[in-house]
Amino acid sequence: MVKVSKKSIVYWIILVVLGVAINRLISTIAGTFGIPLYLDSIGTMFAAVVGGVCPGMFVGFITNMLGGLSDTSTFYYGTINVLIAGIAAPLHDIGKEMLEGAIKTIGENDYLHMAKDIASYHHE
């Protein structure tokens, strides 16, 4: 059995609350200014990238349940927000691996030294 510390539970709860707040705030701003974009998944992607799939899914689900209190059509988009979290977390991991590989390649091939030499070349 895996033990979960109080610190990780508090971190997880804060992350979910922050993600829901971001979603609701940006959705309200978009609605106020009449922006025809559904930006209520930014907090979902944030939570999925920072905390993993589960916090992101909770953020997406809770956001749409709270939004459903004022607009019942948002209940149906809860599934989409959960799927967005399920996609954002693994894509973050893939992107991170690609970035680390690119940095390693740059270091091995001395591209930075070549760029420095080119930049410091003075033709008289």
C-alpha positions in Angstrom: 0.0 0.0 0.0 1.3 3.4 -0.9 1.4 6.0 1.9 0.3 9.5 1.0 1.7 12.4 3.0 -0.4 15.3 4.3 1.8 17.6 2.4 1.0 16.0 -0.9 -2.7 16.0 -0.2 -2.6 19.7 0.7 -0.6 20.4 -2.5 -3.1 18.5 -4.6 -6.1 20.3 -3.0 -4.4 23.7 -3.5 -3.6 22.8 -7.1 -7.2 21.8 -7.8 -8.6 25.0 -6.2 -6.2 27.1 -8.1 -7.0 25.4 -11.4 -10.7 25.8 -10.9 -10.2 29.5 -10.0 -8.2 30.1 -13.2 -10.8 28.4 -15.3 -13.7 30.4 -13.8 -11.8 33.7 -13.9 -10.7 33.4 -17.5 -14.2 32.1 -18.5 -15.8 35.1 -16.8 -13.4 37.6 -18.4 -14.0 36.0 -21.9 -17.8 36.2 -21.3 -17.6 39.8 -20.1 -15.7 41.1 -23.1 -17.6 38.9 -25.5 -14.6 36.9 -26.6 -16.0 34.0 -28.7 -13.5 31.5 -27.3 -14.0 28.8 -24.7 -11.0 29.5 -22.5 -12.2 27.5 -19.5 -9.7 24.7 -19.9 -6.5 26.7 -19.3 -6.6 25.9 -15.5 -7.3 22.3 -16.4 -4.2 22.1 -18.6 -2.2 23.9 -15.9 -3.2 21.4 -13.2 -2.6 18.5 -15.5 0.9 19.7 -16.5 1.9 20.6 -12.9 0.2 17.9 -10.9 -0.5 15.1 -13.3 -3.6 13.6 -14.9 -5.8 13.2 -11.8 -5.7 16.8 -10.5 -6.3 18.0 -14.1 -9.3 15.8 -14.4 -10.7 16.9 -11.1 -10.3 20.6 -12.1 -12.0 20.0 -15.5 -14.9 18.2 -13.8 -15.4 20.6 -10.9 -15.2 23.6 -13.2 -18.0 22.4 -15.4 -20.1 21.4 -12.4 -19.8 24.8 -10.9 -20.4 26.5 -14.3 -23.5 24.3 -14.6 -25.1 26.1 -11.6 -25.5 29.2 -13.7 -25.6 27.7 -17.2 -26.8 24.1 -17.5 -25.2 23.7 -21.0 -21.7 23.6 -19.4 -22.5 20.3 -17.7 -22.1 18.5 -21.0 -18.6 19.9 -21.5 -17.2 18.4 -18.3 -16.3 15.3 -20.3 -14.3 17.3 -22.8 -12.4 19.1 -20.0 -11.6 15.7 -18.4 -10.3 14.5 -21.8 -8.2 17.6 -22.2 -6.5 16.9 -18.9 -5.9 13.3 -20.0 -4.2 14.5 -23.1 -2.3 17.5 -21.6 -0.3 15.6 -18.9 1.2 13.0 -21.2 2.0 15.6 -23.9 3.8 17.6 -21.3 6.0 14.6 -20.5 6.7 14.0 -24.2 7.6 17.7 -24.7 9.9 17.7 -21.7 11.8 14.6 -22.9 12.2 16.2 -26.4 13.5 19.5 -24.8 16.0 17.6 -22.7 17.1 15.6 -25.7 17.6 18.8 -27.7 19.6 20.5 -24.9 21.8 17.4 -24.7 22.3 17.4 -28.4 23.3 21.1 -28.5 25.8 20.5 -25.7 27.4 17.5 -27.5 27.8 19.2 -30.8 29.1 22.5 -29.5 26.6 24.6 -31.4 26.6 27.2 -28.7 30.4 27.6 -29.1 30.0 27.9 -32.9 27.4 30.6 -32.4 29.6 32.4 -29.9 32.5 32.3 -32.3 30.4 33.6 -35.2 29.0 36.4 -33.0 32.4 37.5 -31.9 34.1 37.5 -35.3 35.2 40.9 -36.4 36.1 41.5 -40.0 38.5 44.4 -40.4 
